[in-house]
Amino acid sequence: MLNRRHFLAAGLAAAGGVLAGPAWRAAQAAKEAPFLVLEPKPATAPLMGPDDAPVPVWAFHGNGPGTVPGPVIRTRRGETVRVRLKNGLPQPTTIHWHGIRIDNTMDGVAGLTQDAVPPGETFDYAFTAPDAGTFWYHPHNKSWEQMARGLYGMLIVEEDSPPDVDRDLMFVADDWLIGKDGKIDEKSFGNLGSWSHGGRLGNWLTVNGLTDPEISVRAGERIRLRLVNTANARILAFDFSPLNAHIIAMDGQPAAPSSLGTGGLTLAPAQRVDLIIDIDGAPGDTIPVWEVSTRQRLKAARFVLSKDTPLKKRPPEDAIVLASNPLLIDPKTDGAQMIDLVMEGGAMGGLREGRINGKTLSIEELIEKKLVWAFNGNVGRQIKPLASIARGRTAVINMVNRTAFPHAMHLHGFHFRVVERNGKPVYGAPWRDTELVDRDEQVRIAFIADNPGKWLFHCHMLEHVAAGMVTWIEVT
Ligand SMILES: [Cu+2]
């Protein structure tokens, strides 16, 4: 199932300590494609470093032992990916293919597009990815626990002609909450305090499942780095200076190349960015990458330059532009269906009551149910959708954040563009599937509702979605 090119790519990256697990390749023809078996189940992972005991986690097992991140799935546009989920967990689960503009029945949302798969049972996913880019997969049932325990992996859809780089590497960042005993803090699962504030924030940063991993490179190389923030709730930020880094894609969609400069790169939970980085330095150098979202600068990872003779540097003007994914059409907002979404609740949010399927509950009753956030006064996923949109029509969702916290809003099944922020029009915004809406902000997003089905729309801070920040749209 591995062709030579991918095997080599995986080998290179593994030698650099940045690619966990085997790279998989979907077979060429759907008819013959065997299922890749993904089995989430308990495992251990060396999260804390080689001197500490491995941490009990839940991990996706593929052809080999379970790893965090899970096995990398590589495919190409139009190829069929077939995955058999075999549930080895003590609770029901599903897999969601985050960012893939997928057939609705394969979207993996428990209770909306499929039933959660009970322990010991299987579910077969088969889908073709319409877009080349950097995507990921994770459970969509009790995500706040299952992802916090380590269940996620990369899904890479290769370009027909990939950019000319020396290495294609991953940078999967996670924020773990580890107790004094060196194990995942389980007492905090479901803690109302974190559910009503900024979510379950961690105290331990890993990149590719490792602490401050070494990324082996060579002076003069140009690398592609695929970043994803898999944290439950923490907004991460990375400083790559003094290296020359350019953003070439966001959330799996090509973006006009832009220099990172010294400002760092902010990634809300679930967001991805592809960077092109030129490794300027001398053989033997170590160049740290810092996590800078808090006042405490943390070492996230480090590039270690081999002793080999430097490669000839590429000219900086040789900017790398990814070809657009052909199916995206710019949404025209004239005549679009307007959909309002007011976010309320949470700590310091002043929510007094909320509705569940038309029935009004007091805040005391809601707290009892641990439902403390609302969209348009509705807490949690309702029987009725937020909106029903005729297939092919353009929709604009006007998000107003009246809470005291930022929210990373994720729309399933579509990529959208921000067209207005705080009353001012925005032109040429990148395509995204997850957008950060800050406290007191107003953000309008537009998309063409060309994919029929029931699509979830929710905050990707996993405690927030569990505590009410979830709705859905129907495309008919
Ligand atoms: Cu949120």
Boltz pocket constraint, residues with backbone or C-beta under 6 A from the ligand:
constraints:
  - pocket:
      binder: B
      contacts: [[A, 406], [A, 407], [A, 408], [A, 459], [A, 460], [A, 461], [A, 464], [A, 465], [A, 469]]
      max_distance: 6.0
